[in-house]
Amino acid sequence: MSQTAGLFDLLLKSYDSVTKSLNSNTELIRLLQDRGNKDNPVVQVNNDQRITDTLGAIFYSRDDIVGIHIVTYSGRVYSYERSMGGMVREYAETAWFRMLRQSSGEMKWLGVYPQSLMSGGFDKPVFAFGRQLFELTELKKIGVVLIETDASAIISALSNASLGAGSIVAIRDEHGMEIISTAQGGEETGIPQNWPSTARIDGIRNQEMNGSLLTAAPIQKPEWTLISQTPMSDMQLELRKTRQYLMSVVIGVIIAATFLAGFIPRTFSLPFKRLIRQMKQVEMGNFRGEVKAGSYEEINVLVASFNRMVGRIDDLIERIKLASISEKSAQLQALQTQVNPHFLFNTLDMIYWMLDERENDRLGRVILALSRMFRYNSEWEEGGSSPLGNELEQMRNYLTIIETRLGERLHVNISVPPQHLDSKIPKMTLQPIIENAVKYGLEPLAQSGTLHVYSEECEDRLLLIVEDDGVGMDTATLERLSDILLPGRHGAEHELEPQMKIEQVEGLAVSRRGIGLFNVDQRLRLMFGEPYGLILHSEAGQGTKVIVVMPRSDTRGAEV
């Protein structure tokens, strides 16, 4: 009842604003006064059309308005309605017209009528209201405005307050007169005329009377009262239905709770049991397993993270294992090529100083370079990696010997910025690449050649490039060398494949070159990961470019 009364308040306030918009429209009021236009029919017709257009704009602003009528005291009637063309009903002696004419400008709620008060073409129930129009400057009465709306909106709002099939809801005005009710066919509502005892009430009132429950709620705007009458038998029926409904809801909730109590724990516990079982396997050193769990998103994320973590740990162990094997192998190869290396480079140093006293500079530089190469190869205290600056220094020692042998046939250009010299690189990376470039690319040339060593940055990678303008390689040779490098991209389990491919390659030069490049490429990938290694570019007669791809020093922590 309270909600229905509030709904009526909002509805009547909106109707009130419609009439106020007409009274405050100064252009409409001016046209209705019709000053100085009685003798000019053209102007009068134009004024009538503008008045009608204004009423039409108000009419189409709401769906429930069925007619807007303005009756001026000069005897003119302006209408805009659904039944355009209907005859205007007689209104001069009606009670509603007298009520509007005698008002002082306030809203008059006329109530619900079985048919339109003005239009002879609309015979459905209407809810009518209106007020007197004033010329606000001189406070002169101009006429009255009557607005009729479809009564179905009022009846629908009343039906919302029905508590049962036998409920009757009515609205009474401030004088106790019944304006509208839900009683069918004009039957009596049965609501006592003297209830409530006062026409104006402040809040909801309830009273049991003659086997019925009477409820009243105030409608604020027009000082009306909303009253409902519901037989107690209907109330008890509603209570019984409510109890049945609540019992059904309780039983359903109990069944659902029982099902969820068994289903949810199993849904949660089973993935966790699998996860714990796999964790025990990881504790025992088995990193090959994988947990599969189709459960809630959070659990799936946890299981997927665990699988990725175990996979990365397994991959890291394999990389460390292979790196250790590769490092030991490199140390063994270095030892196999050295005969008491400390004695050898000490002896070479002594020979260098003896030659220096005789001013044999050229031979002295060769012996000193050879001594430094032996010393560099024998120092493995820091593991298998070395700063790029040390690796370039080792390369210069090697090139000192090669330039002495080739003379003017070899020109070397090294351009590596200082900020790249601290980058870590596997030991003995550049020498095999330089050796291949000189032996297989530049020496076969009939004229002098150039060897260019430089570095570039590409996003988060550092590219160390060894480029020569030698004889290059044809497409078939380049493809065979690429085949030697590619199998290692798939992991350590294929580390024997390149040796098998090398044995199948025709020509000793390609075999030796493939072995050296494969060893360098494998050590780069073991140290930095799969995205890194060697890239070959070559074209017959144009030269060869070998690119060492490794992470930049400032991003290496995230890559390794």
FENQUILIN-V849363 format. One record per residue. N is the residue number from 0. OMEGA is omega in degrees with one decimal (none if undefined). D_FIRST is the distance of its C-alpha to the first C-alpha in whole Angstrom. Layout:
# FENQUILIN-V849363
N|OMEGA|D_FIRST + N|OMEGA|D_FIRST
This chain:
# FENQUILIN-V849363
0|179.4|0 + 1|179.0|4 + 2|179.0|5 + 3|177.0|5 + 4|176.3|6 + 5|177.4|9 + 6|177.5|10 + 7|178.1|11 + 8|179.2|12 + 9|-178.1|14 + 10|-177.8|15 + 11|175.6|16 + 12|178.7|18 + 13|176.2|20 + 14|-179.6|21 + 15|-179.4|22 + 16|178.5|25 + 17|-179.4|26 + 18|177.9|27 + 19|179.4|29 + 20|177.4|31 + 21|-177.1|32 + 22|-178.9|33 + 23|179.4|35 + 24|-175.5|37 + 25|179.1|40 + 26|178.1|42 + 27|179.7|40 + 28|179.5|40 + 29|180.0|44 + 30|-179.2|44 + 31|179.4|42 + 32|172.2|45 + 33|-177.7|48 + 34|172.4|50 + 35|-175.7|54 + 36|-175.6|53 + 37|-177.3|53 + 38|-179.3|57 + 39|-175.4|56 + 40|-179.6|55 + 41|178.6|55 + 42|-179.8|53 + 43|178.3|50 + 44|178.6|50 + 45|178.1|49 + 46|178.7|47 + 47|-179.3|45 + 48|179.8|45 + 49|176.3|43 + 50|179.8|41 + 51|178.4|40 + 52|178.4|40 + 53|176.8|37 + 54|178.8|35 + 55|178.6|35 + 56|176.9|34 + 57|-178.2|31 + 58|-175.7|31 + 59|177.0|31 + 60|179.2|29 + 61|-178.6|26 + 62|-173.0|25 + 63|178.9|23 + 64|178.2|25 + 65|178.2|28 + 66|173.6|30 + 67|-175.9|31 + 68|173.3|33 + 69|178.3|35 + 70|179.8|37 + 71|179.5|40 + 72|172.7|42 + 73|175.6|45 + 74|-179.8|44 + 75|179.3|43 + 76|176.8|40 + 77|-176.9|39 + 78|170.0|36 + 79|-170.0|35 + 80|179.7|33 + 81|-177.0|33 + 82|-179.1|35 + 83|178.6|38 + 84|178.7|41 + 85|179.5|39 + 86|177.8|40 + 87|180.0|38 + 88|176.8|37 + 89|-174.0|38 + 90|-169.1|36 + 91|-175.3|38 + 92|-178.3|37 + 93|-178.8|34 + 94|-177.9|31 + 95|179.8|29 + 96|177.5|32 + 97|-179.5|33 + 98|180.0|30 + 99|-176.6|30 + 100|-178.3|34 + 101|-178.8|34 + 102|-179.1|31 + 103|176.2|32 + 104|179.3|31 + 105|179.6|27 + 106|176.3|24 + 107|178.9|24 + 108|-173.3|21 + 109|178.3|22 + 110|-176.7|20 + 111|179.6|20 + 112|-177.6|24 + 113|179.6|25 + 114|-179.2|28 + 115|-179.9|29 + 116|-176.1|30 + 117|-173.2|33 + 118|177.8|34 + 119|-176.6|36 + 120|-179.4|35 + 121|-174.1|31 + 122|176.2|30 + 123|-179.6|27 + 124|179.6|23 + 125|172.0|23 + 126|-170.9|21 + 127|175.1|23 + 128|-179.3|23 + 129|179.0|27 + 130|178.0|29 + 131|-179.3|32 + 132|-179.5|35 + 133|164.8|37 + 134|-165.3|40 + 135|-179.2|39 + 136|-177.3|43 + 137|-176.2|44 + 138|-179.1|41 + 139|178.2|42 + 140|-177.1|39 + 141|-177.0|40 + 142|179.5|37 + 143|174.2|34 + 144|178.0|32 + 145|177.9|29 + 146|179.4|27 + 147|178.5|25 + 148|178.9|23 + 149|-176.9|22 + 150|-178.8|19 + 151|177.7|18 + 152|177.9|16 + 153|-178.7|14 + 154|178.3|14 + 155|178.0|13 + 156|177.3|10 + 157|-178.0|9 + 158|178.9|10 + 159|-178.1|8 + 160|179.3|5 + 161|-179.6|8 + 162|-179.3|9 + 163|-177.9|13 + 164|-179.2|16 + 165|-178.1|16 + 166|173.4|12 + 167|-179.4|12 + 168|-178.8|10 + 169|175.3|11 + 170|177.5|12 + 171|-180.0|14 + 172|-176.1|16 + 173|178.3|18 + 174|-179.6|21 + 175|179.6|18 + 176|-178.1|19 + 177|-179.4|17 + 178|-179.1|17 + 179|176.2|16 + 180|179.0|14 + 181|178.3|14 + 182|-175.3|17 + 183|172.0|20 + 184|177.0|23 + 185|179.5|22 + 186|179.8|22 + 187|-179.9|21 + 188|-177.4|17 + 189|178.5|18 + 190|-178.7|16 + 191|-177.1|18 + 192|-177.5|19 + 193|177.1|20 + 194|-7.1|16 + 195|-171.6|15 + 196|177.4|19 + 197|-178.9|18 + 198|-177.9|17 + 199|179.1|16 + 200|-176.0|14 + 201|-177.6|14 + 202|-178.4|11 + 203|175.6|8 + 204|178.6|10 + 205|177.5|11 + 206|175.5|14 + 207|-175.7|16 + 208|176.1|18 + 209|177.0|20 + 210|179.5|19 + 211|175.0|16 + 212|178.5|13 + 213|179.9|11 + 214|179.9|8 + 215|177.3|7 + 216|-177.9|6 + 217|170.0|9 + 218|-164.9|10 + 219|-166.2|13 + 220|-178.7|16 + 221|-178.3|17 + 222|174.9|16 + 223|178.5|13 + 224|176.8|11 + 225|-175.2|8 + 226|175.2|8 + 227|176.9|8 + 228|-177.5|11 + 229|176.5|12 + 230|-179.7|16 + 231|177.6|17 + 232|176.6|19 + 233|178.1|16 + 234|179.2|15 + 235|176.6|18 + 236|177.9|19 + 237|178.8|16 + 238|178.4|18 + 239|178.1|21 + 240|179.2|20 + 241|177.9|19 + 242|178.5|22 + 243|179.5|24 + 244|179.8|23 + 245|177.5|23 + 246|178.1|27 + 247|179.4|28 + 248|-179.5|27 + 249|179.1|29 + 250|178.2|32 + 251|179.4|31 + 252|179.4|31 + 253|179.4|34 + 254|-179.8|36 + 255|179.5|36 + 256|177.9|37 + 257|179.5|40 + 258|-179.0|41 + 259|179.1|40 + 260|177.1|42 + 261|-174.3|45 + 262|-175.1|45 + 263|178.7|44 + 264|178.3|47 + 265|179.3|49 + 266|-180.0|48 + 267|-169.2|49 + 268|-175.9|52 + 269|176.6|54 + 270|179.5|55 + 271|176.8|55 + 272|177.4|58 + 273|-179.8|60 + 274|179.1|60 + 275|179.5|61 + 276|179.6|64 + 277|176.8|65 + 278|177.6|65 + 279|176.4|67 + 280|177.6|69 + 281|177.3|69 + 282|179.6|71 + 283|176.0|74 + 284|179.1|74 + 285|-178.7|73 + 286|-174.3|71 + 287|-176.0|71 + 288|179.2|68 + 289|-179.7|65 + 290|176.2|61 + 291|-177.3|59 + 292|174.1|55 + 293|-174.7|52 + 294|179.8|49 + 295|-173.6|47 + 296|-178.4|47 + 297|180.0|48 + 298|178.4|51 + 299|178.1|52 + 300|179.3|53 + 301|-179.3|54 + 302|179.1|57 + 303|177.9|58 + 304|178.0|59 + 305|179.4|61 + 306|178.4|62 + 307|-179.9|63 + 308|179.7|64 + 309|178.5|67 + 310|179.1|68 + 311|176.9|69 + 312|179.3|71 + 313|178.6|73 + 314|179.4|73 + 315|178.2|74 + 316|179.6|77 + 317|179.4|78 + 318|179.1|79 + 319|179.7|80 + 320|-179.1|83 + 321|177.8|84 + 322|179.3|84 + 323|178.8|86 + 324|-179.6|88 + 325|179.8|89 + 326|178.9|90 + 327|179.1|92 + 328|179.2|94 + 329|177.5|94 + 330|-179.9|96 + 331|178.6|98 + 332|178.4|99 + 333|-179.8|100 + 334|179.9|102 + 335|-179.4|104 + 336|-179.4|105 + 337|173.8|106 + 338|-176.0|109 + 339|-169.9|109 + 340|-178.5|107 + 341|177.4|107 + 342|-175.8|111 + 343|-176.2|111 + 344|172.8|109 + 345|178.7|111 + 346|178.4|114 + 347|175.8|113 + 348|-179.4|112 + 349|179.0|115 + 350|180.0|117 + 351|-178.8|115 + 352|177.2|116 + 353|178.8|120 + 354|179.9|119 + 355|178.8|118 + 356|178.3|121 + 357|176.5|123 + 358|174.1|120 + 359|-171.7|119 + 360|-175.5|116 + 361|178.9|115 + 362|179.0|115 + 363|179.6|114 + 364|179.5|111 + 365|-178.3|110 + 366|179.5|111 + 367|177.7|109 + 368|179.2|106 + 369|178.8|107 + 370|-179.4|107 + 371|176.6|103 + 372|177.7|102 + 373|179.7|104 + 374|-179.8|102 + 375|-177.8|99 + 376|-175.9|99 + 377|-177.8|100 + 378|-179.9|97 + 379|-177.2|94 + 380|-176.8|93 + 381|180.0|89 + 382|-173.8|89 + 383|-179.4|89 + 384|-178.2|87 + 385|175.0|89 + 386|-179.0|88 + 387|178.4|88 + 388|177.9|91 + 389|-180.0|93 + 390|177.1|93 + 391|177.3|94 + 392|175.7|97 + 393|178.4|98 + 394|178.4|97 + 395|176.6|100 + 396|179.2|102 + 397|-178.8|102 + 398|175.9|103 + 399|178.9|106 + 400|-177.2|107 + 401|-179.8|106 + 402|176.7|107 + 403|-177.9|111 + 404|-175.1|111 + 405|177.9|110 + 406|-175.9|111 + 407|-178.6|110 + 408|-177.2|109 + 409|174.1|105 + 410|-175.7|103 + 411|178.3|100 + 412|-179.3|97 + 413|179.7|95 + 414|177.7|91 + 415|-178.3|89 + 416|-178.6|87 + 417|-177.1|87 + 418|178.9|83 + 419|-171.7|84 + 420|-179.8|87 + 421|179.7|85 + 422|179.8|83 + 423|-179.6|84 + 424|177.7|85 + 425|-177.9|87 + 426|179.2|91 + 427|176.4|93 + 428|-173.0|91 + 429|-173.4|93 + 430|178.5|96 + 431|-179.7|96 + 432|178.5|94 + 433|-179.1|97 + 434|177.4|100 + 435|-178.7|98 + 436|-178.3|98 + 437|-171.3|102 + 438|-173.5|103 + 439|-178.3|102 + 440|-172.0|101 + 441|-177.9|103 + 442|179.9|106 + 443|-179.6|107 + 444|176.1|107 + 445|179.4|110 + 446|-178.7|109 + 447|-179.6|107 + 448|-176.9|103 + 449|175.4|100 + 450|-176.3|98 + 451|178.1|95 + 452|-179.2|92 + 453|-177.3|89 + 454|177.9|85 + 455|174.8|82 + 456|178.3|79 + 457|-175.9|76 + 458|-177.9|72 + 459|-177.5|72 + 460|174.6|76 + 461|-179.0|79 + 462|175.2|82 + 463|-168.5|86 + 464|173.8|88 + 465|-172.1|91 + 466|176.7|93 + 467|177.7|96 + 468|-177.3|98 + 469|-172.7|100 + 470|178.9|101 + 471|-178.9|97 + 472|173.8|96 + 473|-174.9|96 + 474|-178.2|93 + 475|179.8|94 + 476|179.2|95 + 477|179.0|92 + 478|179.5|90 + 479|178.0|92 + 480|178.8|91 + 481|177.2|87 + 482|178.8|87 + 483|-177.1|89 + 484|-170.5|86 + 485|-177.2|83 + 486|-179.4|83 + 487|-179.5|83 + 488|-173.3|79 + 489|176.5|78 + 490|-173.5|79 + 491|-176.4|82 + 492|-179.7|82 + 493|-171.2|84 + 494|178.9|86 + 495|-176.7|89 + 496|-179.4|88 + 497|179.2|90 + 498|177.9|93 + 499|179.4|93 + 500|-178.9|93 + 501|-179.2|95 + 502|-178.8|98 + 503|-177.6|97 + 504|179.7|98 + 505|176.4|101 + 506|-177.9|103 + 507|-176.5|103 + 508|-179.7|102 + 509|-179.7|99 + 510|-179.3|98 + 511|179.7|99 + 512|-179.7|97 + 513|180.0|94 + 514|-178.5|95 + 515|-179.6|95 + 516|178.8|91 + 517|179.2|90 + 518|178.7|90 + 519|-179.0|89 + 520|-178.9|86 + 521|-179.9|85 + 522|176.1|86 + 523|-178.6|83 + 524|177.5|81 + 525|-177.9|81 + 526|-172.4|81 + 527|-177.5|78 + 528|-172.7|76 + 529|-177.3|76 + 530|-172.6|75 + 531|-179.6|78 + 532|-177.2|82 + 533|173.4|85 + 534|-176.8|84 + 535|170.8|87 + 536|-179.8|88 + 537|177.4|92 + 538|-176.4|94 + 539|179.2|97 + 540|-176.8|99 + 541|-179.8|97 + 542|-175.9|96 + 543|176.6|94 + 544|175.9|90 + 545|-177.3|89 + 546|174.9|86 + 547|-178.3|85 + 548|178.6|81 + 549|-178.6|80 + 550|173.0|77 + 551|-176.0|77 + 552|-177.9|78 + 553|177.6|74 + 554|-172.4|72 + 555|-178.6|74 + 556|-179.8|72 + 557|-174.9|69 + 558|-171.0|72 + 559|none|74
